[in-house]
Amino acid sequence: PRYPRHERTLATDEQLGKAQHRLLNLQRRLLYSVEMPPLLTEGQIVRNHRIGRRIGHGGMGEVYEAAHVSLQRRVAIKVLHPDWCKNPDLVKRFFNEALATNLIRHPAMVEIHDHGKFPDGMPFLIMEFLEGQSLRRFRGTLSPLQVVRLAWQVASGLRAAHAKKIVHRDLKPDNVMVMRDDTVPGGQRVKILDFGLAKLAAEHQQEGAEAVKTRDGVALGTPEYMAPEQWLGASKVDGKADVYSLGVVLYETVAGGPPFPSSEGSRLRSLHLYTPPPPLGDKVPETPKELIKLIEDMLIKTASERPTMAMVEQRLEAMLRSLDRSDPPLNLEPQPAAKPEAPEPQPSQGGIWLPLLASAAVGFFLVSLLLLFFLLHSH
């Protein structure tokens, strides 16, 4: 089992200054360079779950394998690092992740069973245990059919999120886990992780969502995958930002690398805002034209000109029908009732007895003649 590092890159607006941006990057590198001791101990009980080994860690928190003490159900327990617990907005976003995935209720969403806080105030989530690898491990290695199958599952899950007025805002290969599942075509199922930066509509506050205010002009997300409008401020983005991020993810999955490979924040900002991505067909000529065109449309700079996630799902579904010949679709149309076969003609009862009676009559006649002959001969 493998969980991605639960990192968070906060891309700053130019008005915050390059010095602060470099400071954030330095802090991120320092967090990863030092191996921190586990926040939880093996054998510790959390809501009737016994903690096992640590299976993921990063600058924001850690993930542990655990099992229910009586049911033996395996789960993953995610905790927020104490240093970040001092930020009320981050704690609110942490708990909003649990609500968001349960509001969406889609097979592509990781299930979160419970949440709470430790006595010291450190929050935790008890979630579905996943065995698989992040999509990043498969970049440049999948066939077009495999890419389309996985992309359709991700698009379907995000379409369901957008229908609930929830925007992920941090889609990247590390937040898409690929698992084995023999019940789906191709034997691979995806799970979308980490709704910690998700934007929930205000109406969800009635269902328990914590109100979190994103300052105007501050961009949230992972720079390599952020939409142009997300660089200008995350507070006003909608589902089209997720479309762009998924386009970057698909480009990287097909080509083996992102369209804008750069580690410098201001350079990345300029590339995403103004520079078209290198033609995907030049990098991977064997890629189907329909897939190339879809990714190009998803990476359009102007949000209003991009397709919606529902449109992306429909186009991927159409590609699946043309690419996948291994599983013919089931015909669910009602079929006309078959006409009953005409029964074979059966002889009537009269047809059976008449020959028997005729034979009996002939036999009786012959016996009578013999008796008459013997009587006459004796006299």
HELIX and SHEET records of a PDB file:
HELIX    1   1 GLU A   14  LEU A   16  5                                   3    
HELIX    2   2 LYS A   18  SER A   33  1                                  16    
HELIX    3   3 PRO A   82  CYS A   85  1                                   4    
HELIX    4   4 PRO A   88  ILE A  104  1                                  17    
HELIX    5   5 LEU A  135  PHE A  138  5                                   4    
HELIX    6   6 PRO A  144  ALA A  163  1                                  20    
HELIX    7   7 PRO A  173  ASN A  175  5                                   3    
HELIX    8   8 PRO A  185  GLY A  187  5                                   3    
HELIX    9   9 ALA A  202  GLU A  207  5                                   6    
HELIX   10  10 PRO A  223  TYR A  225  5                                   3    
HELIX   11  11 PRO A  228  TRP A  231  1                                   4    
HELIX   12  12 ALA A  234  LYS A  236  5                                   3    
HELIX   13  13 GLY A  239  ALA A  255  1                                  17    
HELIX   14  14 GLY A  265  TYR A  274  1                                  10    
HELIX   15  15 LEU A  280  LYS A  283  1                                   4    
HELIX   16  16 LYS A  289  MET A  298  1                                  10    
HELIX   17  17 ALA A  303  GLU A  305  5                                   3    
HELIX   18  18 MET A  309  LEU A  323  1                                  15    
HELIX   19  19 GLN A  349  SER A  378  1                                  30    
SHEET    1   A 6 ILE A  45  VAL A  46  0                                        
SHEET    2   A 6 HIS A  49  HIS A  57 -1                                        
SHEET    3   A 6 GLY A  61  HIS A  68 -1                                        
SHEET    4   A 6 ARG A  74  LEU A  80 -1                                        
SHEET    5   A 6 PRO A 123  GLU A 128 -1                                        
SHEET    6   A 6 ILE A 112  LYS A 117 -1                                        
SHEET    1   B 3 GLY A 132  SER A 134  0                                        
SHEET    2   B 3 VAL A 176  ARG A 180 -1                                        
SHEET    3   B 3 GLN A 188  ILE A 192 -1                                        
SHEET    1   C 2 ILE A 166  VAL A 167  0                                        
SHEET    2   C 2 LYS A 199  LEU A 200 -1                                        
END                                                                             
